[in-house]
Amino acid sequence: MGAAIHPKKYTQISNVQSFYNNIDRSLHNYNIDHNDINSIYTSSRIGLNIQRGTSKRAVNPRTFELLGSECFQLVDENELLSELFEIGEEIVTYSDETDLREKIRYYLQNEAERKAIAQKGREAVHKSHTFLERAKTMLSRTDLN
């Protein structure tokens, strides 16, 4: 079965793979069972989240899934992220491929810092970004509360 991978994502992943010889060389674009995805996230040292280039004021569900699984997350910069999380404390962003490679190298070498950020990210998601908290926010913006 053929799979389509967004060109931006494919380019960024391929460039990172060529820089780090020990990164898994397989690219997949298919649904993974929810029972399996959590174990993938929790066993990963870095969760790379490349969002769609058109989403400057939105985040994808993976943002919350990775953090909720206590996976350290590197995500491309996005205006909304700084409203939702403490950048550098709960989640880490990168600006371009050079910045991405440098941060991968740095956080692979600094395990304690990486794990502390992952833990704070998990705490933030479980405190402020649950479905219940989202429902409360939506209701507070309507006449229904």
Residue pairs with C-beta under 8 A, 6 or more apart in sequence:
1 30
3 28
3 29
3 30
4 29
5 13
5 27
5 29
6 50
6 52
8 50
8 52
8 53
9 50
10 27
12 50
12 97
12 100
13 27
13 48
13 50
14 27
15 97
15 101
16 23
16 48
16 97
16 100
16 101
16 104
17 23
17 24
17 25
19 101
19 104
20 101
20 104
32 40
37 65
38 69
41 47
41 65
41 66
41 69
41 71
42 69
42 70
42 71
44 71
45 72
45 107
45 108
45 111
45 114
46 71
46 72
46 73
46 74
46 104
46 107
46 108
46 114
47 62
47 66
47 69
47 71
47 72
47 73
47 74
48 73
48 74
48 75
48 100
49 60
49 62
49 63
49 66
49 73
49 74
49 75
49 76
50 75
50 76
51 58
51 59
51 60
51 63
51 75
51 76
51 78
52 60
55 78
56 78
56 79
56 80
57 78
57 79
57 80
58 78
58 80
59 75
59 78
59 80
59 81
59 84
63 73
63 75
63 81
63 84
63 91
64 125
64 129
66 73
66 121
67 73
67 85
67 90
67 91
67 118
67 121
67 122
67 124
67 125
67 129
68 122
68 125
68 126
68 129
69 122
70 118
70 119
70 121
70 122
71 118
72 92
72 107
72 114
72 115
72 117
72 118
72 121
73 91
73 92
73 118
73 121
74 92
74 93
74 94
74 100
74 103
74 104
74 107
75 81
75 91
75 92
75 93
75 94
76 93
76 94
76 95
77 93
77 94
77 95
78 93
81 87
81 91
81 93
84 128
84 129
85 91
85 121
85 124
86 120
86 124
87 93
88 117
89 117
89 120
90 117
90 120
90 121
90 123
90 124
91 117
91 121
92 103
92 107
92 117
94 100
94 103
107 113
107 114
108 114
127 133
139 145
